[in-house]
Amino acid sequence: MWSQLGGTLPAPLFLFLAGVSFALVTDKLRQKQIPASQIAHTTIRRGAEIFALGLLFRLQEFLIAWGWAPWSDLLRVDILNTIGLSMILMGVVCWIVLLFNTRSRTRFTLGMTAACVGMCISLLTPLVWTSWRPRWLPWPLESYIDGVHNLGEPQAWLFPIFPWTAFAFIGLAVGFFLLSDEARKLGGATFALAGLSGIGLIYLARWLDARPLQLYASYDFWHTSPNFFLIRVGLLLAILAAVYLWCRWGAGQWGFSPFIQLGQTSLLVYWVHIEFVYGRLSILPKRAVNIRTASFGLLAIFLSMVLLSVLRTRLKGRGAEALAWFQRPIKAS
């Protein structure tokens, strides 16, 4: 079970961190006394840019796989598309809250609203994938709701709004909680509390899953279950606490942290690593390796992406210098 859980964490982690980052940006703009409408314009536009990059990425992958990839791959709902849509939706929700909230505890209101939206998305997912499916929509649009693609049934390998956007809203809620005055007073204990809460969520979800009475007529633990969603949220909170320990008191204090480094170039790392993991340039044969080989492959891709990230940050802003070097006059011998 735990190996399967680990294999499902990268996408939730991307979305969760997108939500945390969104909270940081929104709060920073709010502290500058920027109007709610302008905050919404800035954040929603950034979400639209990420969504456009997701469409561009799909075009790139289609061209690389030219000759054997079906044209419908251009409209596949991938994780980058969902991150962009999630940011747009978070921007709309934050705009509504900021527009109508007149109380002083704005961060608390934003965080609670985000948590409620995230849980509602998770709770509705089993219904949206079955009896509430929007079959009346064209499949490219329906696919963003339930991941149906053009195959007639929701596909577990896609990243529709239900349930994936819920992870972004939970990240948004966690981000506002970390920015709250109470969390800042607690300091490091805040992250310890987050880790303990995560462990508690895991055990709560497993206990709920073991109950004989279920709320849904069709129960799919690994794909649509709110219990599985809670388990992954619990793991994300535990990872958040572990990363804080690493960066605050662990190896992150040695002067270099791969977590911080990868976070500085996350979009580039995502863009490049997909082709080496899933595409034609895959470093390992697909569905044909044992755990040992897969572990070595994971280590190789991790180290190579850290190296790529370091090169990106070292060379950032030096494009003009490199161009000038190539255009320098050649001296006669």
C-alpha positions as CSV (number, residue, x, y, z in Angstrom):
1,M,0.0,0.0,0.0
2,W,2.7,2.5,1.0
3,S,4.6,2.0,-2.3
4,Q,1.4,2.7,-4.2
5,L,0.8,5.8,-2.1
6,G,4.3,7.1,-2.9
7,G,3.7,6.7,-6.6
8,T,0.7,8.9,-6.4
9,L,2.3,11.8,-4.5
10,P,4.1,13.9,-7.1
11,A,1.0,15.4,-8.7
12,P,-0.7,16.2,-5.3
13,L,2.7,17.7,-4.2
14,F,2.8,20.0,-7.2
15,L,-0.7,21.2,-6.6
16,F,-0.3,21.5,-2.9
17,L,2.8,23.7,-3.3
18,A,1.0,25.7,-5.9
19,G,-1.7,26.5,-3.3
20,V,0.9,27.4,-0.7
21,S,2.7,29.7,-3.1
22,F,-0.6,31.2,-4.1
23,A,-1.4,32.1,-0.5
24,L,2.0,33.8,-0.1
25,V,1.5,35.9,-3.2
26,T,-2.0,36.8,-2.3
27,D,-1.1,37.8,1.2
28,K,1.9,39.9,0.0
29,L,-0.4,41.8,-2.4
30,R,-3.0,42.3,0.3
31,Q,-0.4,43.7,2.7
32,K,0.4,46.3,0.1
33,Q,-3.2,47.5,0.3
34,I,-3.8,46.5,-3.3
35,P,-7.6,46.3,-4.1
36,A,-9.2,42.9,-4.2
37,S,-10.0,43.3,-7.9
38,Q,-6.4,44.0,-8.8
39,I,-5.2,41.0,-6.7
40,A,-7.7,38.8,-8.5
41,H,-6.5,40.2,-11.9
42,T,-2.8,39.5,-11.1
43,T,-3.3,36.0,-9.7
44,I,-5.9,34.8,-12.3
45,R,-3.7,36.1,-15.1
46,R,-0.8,34.1,-13.7
47,G,-3.1,31.0,-13.6
48,A,-4.0,31.7,-17.3
49,E,-0.4,31.8,-18.2
50,I,0.3,28.5,-16.6
51,F,-2.7,27.0,-18.3
52,A,-1.4,28.3,-21.7
53,L,2.0,26.8,-20.9
54,G,0.2,23.5,-20.2
55,L,-1.4,23.7,-23.7
56,L,2.1,24.5,-25.2
57,F,3.6,21.5,-23.4
58,R,0.9,19.2,-24.8
59,L,1.8,20.5,-28.3
60,Q,5.5,19.9,-27.7
61,E,4.8,16.3,-26.5
62,F,2.6,15.7,-29.6
63,L,5.3,16.9,-31.9
64,I,8.0,14.9,-30.2
65,A,5.8,11.8,-30.5
66,W,4.8,12.6,-34.1
67,G,3.8,9.5,-36.0
68,W,2.4,7.4,-33.2
69,A,0.6,9.8,-30.8
70,P,-3.1,10.4,-31.6
71,W,-4.3,13.9,-32.2
72,S,-6.5,13.7,-29.1
73,D,-3.3,13.9,-27.0
74,L,-3.3,17.6,-27.8
75,L,-6.4,17.9,-25.6
76,R,-5.3,15.7,-22.8
77,V,-5.8,17.1,-19.3
78,D,-2.3,17.1,-17.8
79,I,-1.0,18.3,-14.5
80,L,0.2,21.6,-15.8
81,N,-3.2,22.4,-17.2
82,T,-4.8,21.6,-13.9
83,I,-2.3,23.7,-12.0
84,G,-3.3,26.7,-14.2
85,L,-7.0,26.1,-13.8
86,S,-6.6,25.6,-10.0
87,M,-4.8,29.0,-9.8
88,I,-7.7,30.6,-11.7
89,L,-10.2,29.0,-9.4
90,M,-8.3,30.0,-6.3
91,G,-8.0,33.5,-7.6
92,V,-11.8,33.7,-8.0
93,V,-12.4,32.3,-4.5
94,C,-10.0,34.7,-2.9
95,W,-11.4,37.6,-4.8
96,I,-14.9,36.8,-3.5
97,V,-13.7,36.4,0.1
98,L,-11.7,39.6,0.0
99,L,-14.6,41.4,-1.6
100,F,-17.1,40.5,1.0
101,N,-15.0,40.0,4.1
102,T,-15.0,43.0,6.4
103,R,-13.6,41.3,9.5
104,S,-10.0,41.7,10.7
105,R,-9.2,37.9,10.5
106,T,-8.9,37.9,6.8
107,R,-6.3,35.1,6.6
108,F,-8.4,32.9,8.8
109,T,-11.5,33.4,6.6
110,L,-9.4,32.8,3.4
111,G,-7.9,29.7,4.9
112,M,-11.2,28.2,6.1
113,T,-12.9,29.0,2.8
114,A,-10.1,27.3,0.9
115,A,-10.2,24.2,3.2
116,C,-14.0,23.9,2.7
117,V,-13.8,24.2,-1.1
118,G,-11.1,21.6,-1.1
119,M,-13.1,19.1,1.0
120,C,-16.2,19.8,-1.1
121,I,-14.4,19.0,-4.3
122,S,-13.1,15.7,-2.8
123,L,-16.5,14.8,-1.4
124,L,-18.2,15.4,-4.7
125,T,-15.7,13.5,-6.8
126,P,-17.2,10.0,-6.5
127,L,-20.5,11.5,-7.7
128,V,-19.0,13.6,-10.5
129,W,-17.2,10.5,-11.8
130,T,-20.4,8.4,-11.8
131,S,-24.1,9.5,-11.5
132,W,-23.4,13.3,-11.8
133,R,-21.2,13.1,-14.9
134,P,-21.7,16.1,-17.2
135,R,-22.2,13.9,-20.3
136,W,-23.9,16.8,-22.1
137,L,-20.6,18.5,-22.4
138,P,-18.2,17.9,-25.4
139,W,-15.6,15.4,-24.2
140,P,-12.7,18.0,-24.3
141,L,-14.6,20.1,-21.8
142,E,-16.0,17.2,-19.8
143,S,-12.5,15.9,-19.5
144,Y,-11.5,18.9,-17.4
145,I,-14.3,17.9,-15.0
146,D,-13.9,14.2,-14.7
147,G,-11.0,13.1,-16.9
148,V,-13.2,11.2,-19.4
149,H,-11.0,12.2,-22.4
150,N,-12.4,10.6,-25.6
151,L,-12.7,7.1,-24.0
152,G,-16.3,7.3,-22.7
153,E,-15.3,6.8,-19.0
154,P,-13.2,8.8,-16.5
155,Q,-9.6,7.9,-16.7
156,A,-7.4,7.6,-13.6
157,W,-4.3,8.7,-15.4
158,L,-5.6,12.2,-16.2
159,F,-5.8,15.2,-13.9
160,P,-9.3,16.7,-13.9
161,I,-10.6,19.3,-11.5
162,F,-12.3,16.6,-9.5
163,P,-10.4,15.5,-7.4
164,W,-7.0,17.1,-8.2
165,T,-7.8,20.8,-7.7
166,A,-8.8,19.9,-4.1
167,F,-5.0,19.5,-3.3
168,A,-4.4,23.1,-4.4
169,F,-7.1,24.5,-2.2
170,I,-5.8,22.5,0.8
171,G,-2.3,24.0,0.0
172,L,-4.0,27.4,-0.1
173,A,-5.5,26.8,3.3
174,V,-2.2,25.6,4.8
175,G,-0.4,28.6,3.3
176,F,-2.8,31.1,5.0
177,F,-2.5,29.2,8.2
178,L,1.3,29.4,8.1
179,L,1.1,33.2,7.5
180,S,-1.3,33.7,10.5
181,D,-0.1,35.6,13.6
182,E,-0.8,32.5,15.7
183,A,1.5,30.3,13.5
184,R,4.2,32.9,13.5
185,K,4.1,33.0,17.3
186,L,4.4,29.2,17.5
187,G,7.4,29.2,15.2
188,G,8.8,25.7,14.5
189,A,6.0,24.2,16.6
190,T,3.6,25.1,13.8
191,F,5.3,22.6,11.5
192,A,5.4,20.0,14.2
193,L,1.6,20.5,14.6
194,A,1.2,20.2,10.8
195,G,3.1,16.9,10.8
196,L,1.1,15.5,13.8
197,S,-2.2,16.6,12.1
198,G,-1.1,14.8,9.0
199,I,-0.5,11.6,10.8
200,G,-3.8,12.0,12.5
201,L,-5.6,12.5,9.2
202,I,-4.0,9.3,7.8
203,Y,-5.3,7.2,10.7
204,L,-8.7,8.9,10.6
205,A,-9.0,8.2,6.9
206,R,-8.0,4.5,7.3
207,W,-10.5,4.2,10.2
208,L,-13.3,5.7,8.0
209,D,-12.4,3.4,5.1
210,A,-12.7,0.4,7.3
211,R,-16.3,1.3,8.3
212,P,-18.9,-1.0,6.7
213,L,-21.2,1.9,5.9
214,Q,-20.2,4.0,2.9
215,L,-21.8,7.1,1.6
216,Y,-21.4,6.3,-2.1
217,A,-23.0,3.6,-4.2
218,S,-19.8,3.3,-6.2
219,Y,-16.7,3.3,-4.1
220,D,-13.2,3.5,-5.7
221,F,-10.6,3.9,-3.0
222,W,-7.6,4.5,-5.2
223,H,-9.1,7.1,-7.6
224,T,-12.1,9.0,-6.1
225,S,-12.4,8.1,-2.4
226,P,-12.3,11.1,0.0
227,N,-10.6,8.8,2.4
228,F,-7.7,8.3,0.0
229,F,-7.6,12.1,-0.5
230,L,-7.3,12.6,3.3
231,I,-4.5,10.0,3.4
232,R,-2.5,11.9,0.8
233,V,-3.2,15.3,2.5
234,G,-1.9,13.7,5.7
235,L,1.3,12.6,3.9
236,L,1.7,16.1,2.4
237,L,1.5,17.7,5.8
238,A,4.0,15.1,7.1
239,I,6.4,15.9,4.2
240,L,6.0,19.6,4.9
241,A,7.1,19.1,8.5
242,A,10.0,16.9,7.4
243,V,11.2,19.4,4.8
244,Y,11.1,22.2,7.5
245,L,13.2,20.0,9.8
246,W,15.6,19.4,6.9
247,C,16.0,23.1,6.1
248,R,15.9,24.4,9.6
249,W,18.0,22.0,11.6
250,G,19.1,19.3,9.1
251,A,21.3,19.2,6.0
252,G,19.6,22.3,4.6
253,Q,21.9,24.2,7.0
254,W,25.0,22.9,5.3
255,G,24.8,25.6,2.7
256,F,22.9,23.8,0.0
257,S,19.5,22.3,0.0
258,P,18.2,20.4,-3.1
259,F,14.6,21.1,-1.9
260,I,15.2,24.8,-2.0
261,Q,17.1,24.6,-5.3
262,L,14.5,22.6,-7.1
263,G,11.8,24.9,-5.8
264,Q,13.5,27.9,-7.4
265,T,13.2,26.3,-10.9
266,S,10.2,24.1,-10.4
267,L,8.6,24.8,-13.8
268,L,11.7,24.1,-15.7
269,V,12.3,20.9,-13.8
270,Y,8.8,19.7,-14.4
271,W,9.0,20.6,-18.1
272,V,12.2,18.7,-18.7
273,H,11.8,15.7,-16.4
274,I,8.5,14.5,-18.0
275,E,10.3,13.6,-21.2
276,F,13.0,11.6,-19.4
277,V,10.4,9.8,-17.2
278,Y,7.5,9.2,-19.6
279,G,8.5,10.3,-23.1
280,R,10.7,9.0,-25.9
281,L,13.8,9.9,-24.0
282,S,12.8,7.8,-21.0
283,I,15.9,6.6,-19.1
284,L,14.2,3.3,-18.2
285,P,12.0,0.9,-20.2
286,K,8.4,1.4,-19.3
287,R,6.6,-1.2,-17.2
288,A,9.6,-3.5,-17.4
289,V,11.9,-2.8,-14.3
290,N,12.1,-4.1,-10.8
291,I,12.1,-2.0,-7.6
292,R,15.9,-1.8,-7.5
293,T,16.2,-0.6,-11.1
294,A,13.4,1.9,-10.6
295,S,15.1,3.2,-7.5
296,F,18.3,3.8,-9.4
297,G,16.3,5.5,-12.1
298,L,14.6,7.8,-9.5
299,L,18.0,8.7,-8.1
300,A,19.4,9.4,-11.5
301,I,16.6,11.7,-12.5
302,F,16.7,13.5,-9.2
303,L,20.4,14.2,-9.4
304,S,20.2,15.3,-13.0
305,M,17.3,17.7,-12.3
306,V,19.2,19.2,-9.4
307,L,22.2,19.7,-11.7
308,L,19.9,21.3,-14.3
309,S,18.4,23.6,-11.6
310,V,21.8,24.7,-10.5
311,L,22.9,25.5,-14.0
312,R,19.7,27.4,-14.6
313,T,20.2,29.6,-11.5
314,R,23.9,30.1,-12.2
315,L,23.3,31.1,-15.9
316,K,20.2,33.2,-15.2
317,G,20.6,36.7,-16.7
318,R,23.8,35.8,-18.5
319,G,22.2,35.1,-21.9
320,A,23.5,38.4,-23.3
321,E,27.0,37.6,-22.2
322,A,26.9,34.2,-23.8
323,L,25.5,35.8,-27.1
324,A,28.3,38.4,-27.1
325,W,30.9,35.7,-26.6
326,F,29.6,33.8,-29.7
327,Q,29.5,37.0,-31.7
328,R,32.9,38.2,-30.9
329,P,35.2,38.9,-33.9
330,I,37.6,36.2,-34.8
331,K,41.2,37.4,-34.7
332,A,43.4,36.7,-37.7
333,S,46.3,34.3,-36.9
